[in-house]
Amino acid sequence: FTDPRPLVLLPIVALTAVLGLTVVALAGRRDLGASVVPRRDEARAHLALLGGSTGLAVRLVRSTAAGWLVGFVALGALFGLVAQSAASALADSASVGGALTRLIGRSGGAKAYLGFAFLMVATMGELVAAGQIVAVRDEERETRLESLIVRSVSRSRWITGRLGVAVVIVSVSSVAAGVAAWLGVIAEHTSVGFSTMVLTGVNASAPGLLLLGIGTFVYGIWPRATSAAVYGLVALSYLVELIGTVIRANHYLLDLSALYHLAPAPAAGVNWTSWSILAGIGVVTGTLGIAAFVRRDVARA
């Protein structure tokens, strides 16, 4: 914000170049469709979590969920560690301070910075939700769903299990980011309470829960549009909040962003009314989407 150093980009460019050359060299050494690291022809069967559709959902997404969780924790810890120094740096810039005030209604202190930073956590929650809905759609498009629903697994049970797992991933990841941020601010001897940061994480989960519901609704009535709809909503929500608030856009445009309706916790207390409305819309649209999915034909394209 205040003192850019372009030379810092050189190691990134160098690493990218080295990795690119390595990829070209490896591609020239292996057979088409093969791997440099050979795979085993035989492996012991692993049947954990295969006793039901929800267990299968957990097994399918556990690696992705673990990756997201690590990312949320790392990002939260980073925000906490730099909160005080970042707040001091931002205070030196009148223009940035003014933009921050328009974004979250407050311009100074570590809590104000964290209120702004957790907009990124909320956006990541939306990305997690979008990825989970697209994964549900892929199960159907790749015809893997058919092998389940032609047996004893009902459609409603299958999709409810997948959505339940997605809700847990979004919620736990957001709260984990809040806890990690608290550990970061404590390490820097900044005064922010543990419960405050836990609630900040809960607050950041609302846009993701909303997107899960809207995405399920789109998936239920128009499956081919699922991917474009959910990722388009993530982009719309982020850009409207980040740019529209700063340039003082029309409030009808700002209302399109779920992030705009979040309280800037921990700079302010959680607005449970707004949180409940966002989550409630997610529940209602998700329920309608499940009902539509149960009644429509399976679409492969």
Contacts in CASP RR format, 6 or more apart in sequence:
PFRMAT RR
TARGET T0000
AUTHOR 0000-0000-0000
METHOD contacts of the structure
MODEL  1
FTDPRPLVLLPIVALTAVLGLTVVALAGRRDLGASVVPRRDEARAHLALL
GGSTGLAVRLVRSTAAGWLVGFVALGALFGLVAQSAASALADSASVGGAL
TRLIGRSGGAKAYLGFAFLMVATMGELVAAGQIVAVRDEERETRLESLIV
RSVSRSRWITGRLGVAVVIVSVSSVAAGVAAWLGVIAEHTSVGFSTMVLT
GVNASAPGLLLLGIGTFVYGIWPRATSAAVYGLVALSYLVELIGTVIRAN
HYLLDLSALYHLAPAPAAGVNWTSWSILAGIGVVTGTLGIAAFVRRDVAR
A
1 89 0 8 1.000
1 90 0 8 1.000
1 93 0 8 1.000
1 96 0 8 1.000
2 89 0 8 1.000
2 92 0 8 1.000
2 93 0 8 1.000
26 36 0 8 1.000
29 36 0 8 1.000
30 36 0 8 1.000
48 59 0 8 1.000
49 55 0 8 1.000
49 56 0 8 1.000
49 58 0 8 1.000
49 59 0 8 1.000
50 56 0 8 1.000
50 59 0 8 1.000
52 153 0 8 1.000
53 148 0 8 1.000
53 153 0 8 1.000
53 157 0 8 1.000
53 158 0 8 1.000
53 161 0 8 1.000
54 161 0 8 1.000
54 162 0 8 1.000
54 164 0 8 1.000
54 165 0 8 1.000
56 148 0 8 1.000
57 161 0 8 1.000
57 162 0 8 1.000
57 165 0 8 1.000
58 165 0 8 1.000
60 135 0 8 1.000
61 132 0 8 1.000
61 135 0 8 1.000
61 165 0 8 1.000
61 166 0 8 1.000
61 169 0 8 1.000
64 135 0 8 1.000
65 165 0 8 1.000
65 169 0 8 1.000
65 173 0 8 1.000
68 124 0 8 1.000
68 128 0 8 1.000
68 169 0 8 1.000
68 173 0 8 1.000
69 169 0 8 1.000
69 172 0 8 1.000
69 173 0 8 1.000
69 176 0 8 1.000
71 124 0 8 1.000
72 121 0 8 1.000
72 124 0 8 1.000
72 173 0 8 1.000
72 174 0 8 1.000
72 176 0 8 1.000
72 177 0 8 1.000
72 180 0 8 1.000
73 176 0 8 1.000
73 177 0 8 1.000
73 179 0 8 1.000
73 180 0 8 1.000
74 180 0 8 1.000
75 120 0 8 1.000
75 121 0 8 1.000
75 124 0 8 1.000
75 177 0 8 1.000
75 180 0 8 1.000
76 117 0 8 1.000
76 121 0 8 1.000
76 177 0 8 1.000
76 178 0 8 1.000
76 180 0 8 1.000
76 181 0 8 1.000
76 184 0 8 1.000
77 180 0 8 1.000
77 181 0 8 1.000
77 183 0 8 1.000
77 184 0 8 1.000
79 113 0 8 1.000
79 114 0 8 1.000
79 117 0 8 1.000
79 118 0 8 1.000
79 120 0 8 1.000
79 121 0 8 1.000
79 177 0 8 1.000
79 181 0 8 1.000
80 110 0 8 1.000
80 114 0 8 1.000
80 117 0 8 1.000
80 180 0 8 1.000
80 181 0 8 1.000
80 182 0 8 1.000
80 183 0 8 1.000
80 184 0 8 1.000
80 185 0 8 1.000
80 187 0 8 1.000
80 188 0 8 1.000
80 190 0 8 1.000
81 184 0 8 1.000
81 185 0 8 1.000
81 187 0 8 1.000
81 188 0 8 1.000
83 110 0 8 1.000
83 113 0 8 1.000
83 114 0 8 1.000
83 117 0 8 1.000
83 181 0 8 1.000
83 184 0 8 1.000
83 185 0 8 1.000
83 188 0 8 1.000
83 190 0 8 1.000
83 192 0 8 1.000
84 109 0 8 1.000
84 110 0 8 1.000
84 185 0 8 1.000
84 188 0 8 1.000
84 190 0 8 1.000
85 188 0 8 1.000
86 113 0 8 1.000
87 108 0 8 1.000
87 109 0 8 1.000
87 110 0 8 1.000
87 112 0 8 1.000
87 113 0 8 1.000
90 96 0 8 1.000
90 97 0 8 1.000
90 100 0 8 1.000
90 107 0 8 1.000
90 108 0 8 1.000
90 113 0 8 1.000
91 97 0 8 1.000
91 107 0 8 1.000
91 108 0 8 1.000
91 109 0 8 1.000
97 107 0 8 1.000
97 108 0 8 1.000
98 107 0 8 1.000
99 246 0 8 1.000
100 106 0 8 1.000
100 107 0 8 1.000
100 108 0 8 1.000
100 112 0 8 1.000
100 113 0 8 1.000
100 116 0 8 1.000
101 107 0 8 1.000
102 245 0 8 1.000
102 246 0 8 1.000
102 248 0 8 1.000
103 116 0 8 1.000
103 119 0 8 1.000
103 241 0 8 1.000
103 242 0 8 1.000
103 245 0 8 1.000
103 246 0 8 1.000
103 264 0 8 1.000
104 112 0 8 1.000
104 115 0 8 1.000
104 116 0 8 1.000
104 264 0 8 1.000
104 267 0 8 1.000
104 268 0 8 1.000
105 264 0 8 1.000
105 267 0 8 1.000
105 268 0 8 1.000
106 112 0 8 1.000
106 264 0 8 1.000
106 267 0 8 1.000
106 268 0 8 1.000
110 185 0 8 1.000
110 190 0 8 1.000
110 192 0 8 1.000
111 192 0 8 1.000
111 266 0 8 1.000
111 267 0 8 1.000
112 264 0 8 1.000
112 267 0 8 1.000
114 181 0 8 1.000
114 185 0 8 1.000
114 192 0 8 1.000
114 197 0 8 1.000
114 200 0 8 1.000
114 266 0 8 1.000
114 267 0 8 1.000
115 200 0 8 1.000
115 264 0 8 1.000
115 265 0 8 1.000
115 266 0 8 1.000
115 267 0 8 1.000
116 264 0 8 1.000
116 267 0 8 1.000
117 181 0 8 1.000
118 177 0 8 1.000
118 178 0 8 1.000
118 181 0 8 1.000
118 200 0 8 1.000
118 201 0 8 1.000
118 203 0 8 1.000
118 204 0 8 1.000
118 264 0 8 1.000
118 265 0 8 1.000
118 266 0 8 1.000
119 241 0 8 1.000
119 242 0 8 1.000
119 259 0 8 1.000
119 262 0 8 1.000
119 264 0 8 1.000
121 174 0 8 1.000
121 177 0 8 1.000
121 178 0 8 1.000
121 201 0 8 1.000
121 204 0 8 1.000
122 174 0 8 1.000
122 203 0 8 1.000
122 204 0 8 1.000
122 205 0 8 1.000
122 206 0 8 1.000
122 207 0 8 1.000
122 208 0 8 1.000
122 258 0 8 1.000
122 259 0 8 1.000
122 262 0 8 1.000
123 207 0 8 1.000
123 234 0 8 1.000
123 237 0 8 1.000
123 238 0 8 1.000
123 259 0 8 1.000
124 173 0 8 1.000
124 177 0 8 1.000
125 170 0 8 1.000
125 173 0 8 1.000
125 174 0 8 1.000
125 204 0 8 1.000
125 205 0 8 1.000
125 207 0 8 1.000
125 208 0 8 1.000
125 211 0 8 1.000
126 207 0 8 1.000
126 208 0 8 1.000
126 211 0 8 1.000
126 233 0 8 1.000
126 234 0 8 1.000
126 237 0 8 1.000
126 238 0 8 1.000
126 258 0 8 1.000
127 234 0 8 1.000
128 166 0 8 1.000
128 169 0 8 1.000
128 170 0 8 1.000
128 173 0 8 1.000
128 208 0 8 1.000
129 166 0 8 1.000
129 170 0 8 1.000
129 208 0 8 1.000
129 209 0 8 1.000
129 211 0 8 1.000
129 212 0 8 1.000
129 215 0 8 1.000
129 230 0 8 1.000
130 211 0 8 1.000
130 215 0 8 1.000
130 230 0 8 1.000
130 231 0 8 1.000
130 233 0 8 1.000
130 234 0 8 1.000
131 230 0 8 1.000
132 162 0 8 1.000
132 163 0 8 1.000
132 165 0 8 1.000
132 166 0 8 1.000
132 169 0 8 1.000
132 170 0 8 1.000
132 212 0 8 1.000
133 166 0 8 1.000
133 211 0 8 1.000
133 212 0 8 1.000
133 215 0 8 1.000
133 216 0 8 1.000
133 218 0 8 1.000
133 219 0 8 1.000
133 226 0 8 1.000
133 230 0 8 1.000
134 226 0 8 1.000
134 227 0 8 1.000
134 230 0 8 1.000
134 231 0 8 1.000
135 162 0 8 1.000
136 159 0 8 1.000
136 162 0 8 1.000
136 163 0 8 1.000
136 216 0 8 1.000
136 219 0 8 1.000
137 219 0 8 1.000
137 223 0 8 1.000
137 226 0 8 1.000
137 227 0 8 1.000
139 145 0 8 1.000
139 162 0 8 1.000
140 223 0 8 1.000
140 298 0 8 1.000
140 299 0 8 1.000
140 300 0 8 1.000
141 223 0 8 1.000
141 299 0 8 1.000
141 300 0 8 1.000
141 301 0 8 1.000
143 300 0 8 1.000
145 158 0 8 1.000
145 298 0 8 1.000
146 298 0 8 1.000
148 158 0 8 1.000
149 155 0 8 1.000
149 158 0 8 1.000
149 298 0 8 1.000
155 293 0 8 1.000
155 294 0 8 1.000
156 290 0 8 1.000
156 294 0 8 1.000
159 216 0 8 1.000
159 290 0 8 1.000
159 293 0 8 1.000
159 294 0 8 1.000
160 290 0 8 1.000
163 212 0 8 1.000
163 213 0 8 1.000
163 216 0 8 1.000
163 286 0 8 1.000
163 290 0 8 1.000
166 212 0 8 1.000
167 209 0 8 1.000
167 212 0 8 1.000
170 205 0 8 1.000
170 208 0 8 1.000
170 209 0 8 1.000
170 212 0 8 1.000
171 202 0 8 1.000
171 205 0 8 1.000
171 209 0 8 1.000
174 201 0 8 1.000
174 202 0 8 1.000
174 204 0 8 1.000
174 205 0 8 1.000
175 198 0 8 1.000
175 201 0 8 1.000
175 202 0 8 1.000
175 205 0 8 1.000
177 201 0 8 1.000
177 204 0 8 1.000
178 197 0 8 1.000
178 198 0 8 1.000
178 200 0 8 1.000
178 201 0 8 1.000
178 204 0 8 1.000
179 194 0 8 1.000
179 197 0 8 1.000
179 198 0 8 1.000
181 192 0 8 1.000
181 197 0 8 1.000
181 200 0 8 1.000
182 192 0 8 1.000
182 193 0 8 1.000
182 194 0 8 1.000
182 196 0 8 1.000
182 197 0 8 1.000
182 198 0 8 1.000
185 191 0 8 1.000
185 192 0 8 1.000
185 197 0 8 1.000
192 266 0 8 1.000
196 265 0 8 1.000
196 266 0 8 1.000
197 266 0 8 1.000
199 265 0 8 1.000
199 266 0 8 1.000
199 269 0 8 1.000
199 270 0 8 1.000
200 265 0 8 1.000
200 266 0 8 1.000
200 270 0 8 1.000
201 265 0 8 1.000
202 270 0 8 1.000
202 275 0 8 1.000
203 262 0 8 1.000
203 263 0 8 1.000
203 265 0 8 1.000
203 270 0 8 1.000
203 275 0 8 1.000
204 262 0 8 1.000
204 265 0 8 1.000
206 258 0 8 1.000
206 262 0 8 1.000
206 274 0 8 1.000
206 275 0 8 1.000
206 278 0 8 1.000
206 279 0 8 1.000
207 237 0 8 1.000
207 258 0 8 1.000
207 259 0 8 1.000
207 262 0 8 1.000
207 278 0 8 1.000
208 258 0 8 1.000
209 278 0 8 1.000
209 279 0 8 1.000
209 282 0 8 1.000
210 258 0 8 1.000
210 278 0 8 1.000
210 279 0 8 1.000
210 280 0 8 1.000
210 281 0 8 1.000
210 282 0 8 1.000
211 230 0 8 1.000
211 233 0 8 1.000
211 234 0 8 1.000
211 258 0 8 1.000
212 282 0 8 1.000
212 286 0 8 1.000
213 281 0 8 1.000
213 282 0 8 1.000
213 283 0 8 1.000
213 285 0 8 1.000
213 286 0 8 1.000
213 289 0 8 1.000
214 229 0 8 1.000
214 230 0 8 1.000
214 233 0 8 1.000
214 281 0 8 1.000
214 282 0 8 1.000
214 285 0 8 1.000
214 286 0 8 1.000
215 226 0 8 1.000
215 229 0 8 1.000
215 230 0 8 1.000
215 233 0 8 1.000
215 285 0 8 1.000
215 286 0 8 1.000
216 285 0 8 1.000
216 286 0 8 1.000
216 289 0 8 1.000
216 290 0 8 1.000
216 293 0 8 1.000
217 285 0 8 1.000
217 286 0 8 1.000
217 288 0 8 1.000
217 289 0 8 1.000
217 292 0 8 1.000
218 225 0 8 1.000
218 226 0 8 1.000
218 229 0 8 1.000
218 230 0 8 1.000
219 226 0 8 1.000
219 289 0 8 1.000
219 293 0 8 1.000
220 289 0 8 1.000
220 290 0 8 1.000
220 292 0 8 1.000
220 293 0 8 1.000
220 296 0 8 1.000
221 289 0 8 1.000
221 292 0 8 1.000
221 296 0 8 1.000
222 229 0 8 1.000
223 299 0 8 1.000
224 299 0 8 1.000
224 301 0 8 1.000
236 256 0 8 1.000
236 257 0 8 1.000
237 256 0 8 1.000
237 257 0 8 1.000
237 258 0 8 1.000
237 259 0 8 1.000
238 257 0 8 1.000
238 259 0 8 1.000
240 249 0 8 1.000
240 253 0 8 1.000
240 254 0 8 1.000
240 256 0 8 1.000
240 257 0 8 1.000
240 259 0 8 1.000
240 260 0 8 1.000
241 254 0 8 1.000
241 257 0 8 1.000
241 259 0 8 1.000
241 260 0 8 1.000
243 249 0 8 1.000
244 253 0 8 1.000
244 254 0 8 1.000
245 254 0 8 1.000
245 260 0 8 1.000
254 260 0 8 1.000
255 261 0 8 1.000
258 278 0 8 1.000
261 271 0 8 1.000
261 274 0 8 1.000
261 277 0 8 1.000
261 278 0 8 1.000
262 271 0 8 1.000
262 274 0 8 1.000
262 275 0 8 1.000
262 278 0 8 1.000
263 269 0 8 1.000
263 270 0 8 1.000
263 271 0 8 1.000
263 274 0 8 1.000
263 275 0 8 1.000
END
